Amino acid sequence: MTSSSRSRQFWLPRPLFSLFLALLWLLMVNEISVAHALLGLALGVAIPFVTHAFWPEEARIKRPLPLLRYLLVLLVDILRSNLVVALRILRPTRHLRPGFFLYPLTLDDDFAITILASTISLTPGTVSLHYDVETNTLLVHALHLEDEDEAIAIIRERYETPLKEIFR
């Protein structure tokens, strides 16, 4: 490793994450200007620099094409879930059945488990609350839970199985 690449790695320990943070900043402020772009870039450099000692080893994506498919499925599911939750909330008679369930994980990679838990929380109507290391389960709350086994099967099919393919 050359001294220039070590220097770059020191100042930009996670370059893609830095770029993501800068773009996220611009989306959050909902305004594109030189000042906001510079602030986004400054945050994109500063946050990974300050926190890099706390990060586990860098996740290695083994198969990028399934990752693109996963992101498209997630985007569609977020849009669909937003509509379903809105309709359930706006109906005059709400027939909601909120509930908790334990999701048994088959993943063993910490980063993949974090992505799965975040995916569950990003999808409106569900949130992952706790990861139990000993039982390798996620505690999930659903706004409307009719069938626990069906909810587990959907998460496994749409999210966990593709994550296994991406990270193995």
PLY file of the C-alpha trace (Angstrom):
ply
format ascii 1.0
element vertex 168
property float x
property float y
property float z
element edge 167
property int vertex1
property int vertex2
end_header
0.00 0.00 0.00
1.50 3.32 -1.04
1.65 6.32 1.25
-0.89 8.26 -0.85
-3.45 5.43 -0.64
-2.87 5.15 3.13
-3.38 8.90 3.44
-6.59 8.72 1.38
-7.83 5.79 3.48
-7.08 7.80 6.65
-9.04 10.86 5.50
-11.73 8.92 3.63
-12.08 5.58 5.41
-15.40 4.91 3.65
-15.54 6.89 0.38
-18.86 5.48 -0.84
-20.45 6.12 2.54
-19.08 9.68 2.43
-20.71 10.20 -0.95
-23.95 8.67 0.33
-23.98 11.03 3.35
-23.38 14.06 1.12
-26.26 13.07 -1.18
-28.48 12.26 1.81
-27.80 15.73 3.19
-28.89 17.33 -0.08
-32.07 15.23 -0.09
-32.84 16.12 3.53
-32.46 19.87 3.07
-34.38 19.63 -0.22
-32.24 22.34 -1.80
-29.25 22.20 -4.07
-26.84 25.05 -3.52
-23.08 25.41 -3.25
-23.32 25.98 0.50
-25.43 22.86 1.10
-23.22 20.79 -1.23
-20.10 21.89 0.67
-21.75 21.22 4.02
-22.88 17.79 2.77
-19.36 16.98 1.61
-17.92 18.18 4.93
-20.35 15.95 6.84
-19.63 13.11 4.43
-15.93 13.33 5.25
-16.21 14.16 8.96
-18.73 11.52 10.09
-16.86 8.46 8.74
-13.52 9.96 9.87
-14.73 10.40 13.45
-16.56 7.07 13.65
-14.28 4.73 11.65
-12.74 3.23 14.79
-16.16 1.94 15.87
-17.00 0.22 12.58
-16.54 -3.50 12.11
-14.55 -4.75 9.15
-15.78 -3.52 5.81
-18.61 -5.59 4.35
-17.75 -7.27 1.10
-20.58 -7.46 -1.38
-19.98 -10.66 -3.28
-22.67 -10.21 -5.93
-23.68 -6.65 -6.93
-26.45 -7.59 -9.40
-28.62 -9.20 -6.70
-28.03 -6.04 -4.64
-29.65 -3.94 -7.38
-32.58 -6.37 -7.50
-32.84 -6.18 -3.69
-32.93 -2.37 -3.76
-35.66 -2.38 -6.41
-37.76 -4.88 -4.41
-37.25 -2.75 -1.30
-38.29 0.45 -3.10
-41.45 -1.20 -4.46
-42.26 -2.64 -1.02
-41.79 0.74 0.67
-44.14 2.41 -1.82
-46.72 -0.36 -1.55
-46.53 -0.44 2.26
-47.00 3.33 2.42
-50.26 2.98 0.50
-51.48 0.03 2.58
-50.70 1.77 5.89
-52.33 5.02 4.70
-55.49 3.16 3.66
-55.66 1.27 6.96
-55.23 4.46 8.97
-57.68 6.54 6.93
-60.52 4.01 6.94
-63.40 5.02 9.20
-63.34 1.62 10.93
-59.83 0.56 11.67
-59.42 -3.16 11.87
-55.80 -3.14 12.89
-54.23 -6.10 14.67
-50.88 -4.86 15.91
-48.57 -7.54 17.16
-45.06 -8.68 17.94
-43.31 -11.73 16.55
-39.85 -13.27 16.69
-38.16 -13.63 13.36
-35.68 -16.57 13.36
-32.61 -15.51 11.40
-30.62 -17.77 9.12
-28.07 -15.02 8.43
-24.80 -15.09 10.35
-23.09 -11.96 8.99
-23.50 -8.97 11.33
-23.66 -6.44 8.50
-26.30 -8.47 6.63
-28.36 -8.76 9.84
-28.14 -4.98 10.27
-29.29 -4.46 6.67
-32.23 -6.85 7.25
-33.25 -5.12 10.49
-33.03 -1.73 8.76
-35.05 -3.02 5.80
-37.81 -4.21 8.12
-37.88 -0.82 9.84
-37.82 1.09 6.53
-40.91 -0.73 5.31
-43.94 1.14 6.71
-46.04 -0.92 9.08
-43.13 -2.91 10.54
-40.21 -2.13 12.78
-37.42 -4.32 14.11
-36.96 -3.70 17.81
-34.30 -6.02 19.16
-31.69 -8.50 17.98
-31.06 -11.40 20.35
-27.56 -12.76 19.72
-28.11 -15.93 21.74
-31.25 -17.06 19.89
-30.32 -15.32 16.61
-33.77 -13.73 16.35
-35.18 -10.30 15.62
-38.13 -8.99 17.59
-40.45 -7.34 15.05
-43.57 -5.24 15.58
-46.20 -5.12 12.85
-48.98 -2.56 12.65
-51.29 -5.24 11.29
-50.38 -8.89 11.93
-52.85 -11.45 10.68
-50.57 -14.46 10.29
-47.16 -14.61 11.99
-45.95 -17.51 9.80
-46.88 -15.60 6.65
-45.03 -12.48 7.86
-41.93 -14.59 8.56
-42.17 -16.25 5.13
-42.46 -12.87 3.37
-39.42 -11.44 5.17
-37.43 -14.60 4.47
-38.35 -14.72 0.77
-38.18 -11.01 -0.11
-35.29 -9.87 2.07
-33.24 -12.47 3.94
-32.68 -14.95 1.10
-31.48 -12.21 -1.30
-29.18 -10.82 1.43
-27.62 -14.28 1.79
-26.96 -14.29 -1.94
-25.49 -10.78 -1.86
-23.10 -11.33 1.05
-22.02 -14.96 0.51
0 1
1 2
2 3
3 4
4 5
5 6
6 7
7 8
8 9
9 10
10 11
11 12
12 13
13 14
14 15
15 16
16 17
17 18
18 19
19 20
20 21
21 22
22 23
23 24
24 25
25 26
26 27
27 28
28 29
29 30
30 31
31 32
32 33
33 34
34 35
35 36
36 37
37 38
38 39
39 40
40 41
41 42
42 43
43 44
44 45
45 46
46 47
47 48
48 49
49 50
50 51
51 52
52 53
53 54
54 55
55 56
56 57
57 58
58 59
59 60
60 61
61 62
62 63
63 64
64 65
65 66
66 67
67 68
68 69
69 70
70 71
71 72
72 73
73 74
74 75
75 76
76 77
77 78
78 79
79 80
80 81
81 82
82 83
83 84
84 85
85 86
86 87
87 88
88 89
89 90
90 91
91 92
92 93
93 94
94 95
95 96
96 97
97 98
98 99
99 100
100 101
101 102
102 103
103 104
104 105
105 106
106 107
107 108
108 109
109 110
110 111
111 112
112 113
113 114
114 115
115 116
116 117
117 118
118 119
119 120
120 121
121 122
122 123
123 124
124 125
125 126
126 127
127 128
128 129
129 130
130 131
131 132
132 133
133 134
134 135
135 136
136 137
137 138
138 139
139 140
140 141
141 142
142 143
143 144
144 145
145 146
146 147
147 148
148 149
149 150
150 151
151 152
152 153
153 154
154 155
155 156
156 157
157 158
158 159
159 160
160 161
161 162
162 163
163 164
164 165
165 166
166 167
